[in-house]
């Protein structure tokens, strides 16, 4: 099943002398391409995003590239520095913790609603999504499985018909992917898939309490697989030989 992710905070430009429909479409295309590359782990934190090179790739002006990078900066996926230019963001440990805290609050409430509001047809679509996840995991399709595992959360929000929630969650999931690039230890895609299956099983039973608990456990496990606690406290501890 092909999933169309809601564009995160990408608004259509107002018609004026300095913008056009074509320009807005090109800007959005750049934003979505860079966002997808981050989610699929093809762009690493700290990667330099040279305006001219991006302009050449998309065959657009540097002005449109700059607009896209400004949008990504507002979405916390890109950092803009006067001396260094644009780079893929490198989230701090505190930011990582805050992102997962917000996801816990949002997704626990979301999944309770899903348990009572999703139709049988929508649950069947979720099962189809799980089959796509499983196929990607089995064929070791790293970019595909990463995207599908992330999309699972956004798909549920979209099915509830709340576009604001879907867009907000798409932003948070993308930022989570960027955080994972920096702090994730050996993480099992198979384990995440199994947890998704358990969540959908609870939704099928219309068990809101179990679904919420499983979602909270799932997000906790994802966060637990991140190395957010520095293993070496300071330079002296790093340089002094251990007894």
Secondary structure, DSSP 4 states (H G I P E B T S, - for coil): ----PPPTT-PPPPPBTTB-HHHHHHHHHHHHHHHHHHHTT-S-TT-B--HHHHHHHHT--HHHHHHHHHHHHHTTSEEEETTTEEEE----HHHHHHHHHHHHHHHHHHHHHHHHH--HHHHHHHHHHHHHHHHHHHTT-HHHHHHHHHHHHHHHHHHTT-HHHHHHHHHHHHHHHHHHHHHB-S--HHHHHHHHHHHHHHHHTT-HHHHHHHHHHHHHHHHHTB--S-SS-SHHHHHSPP-
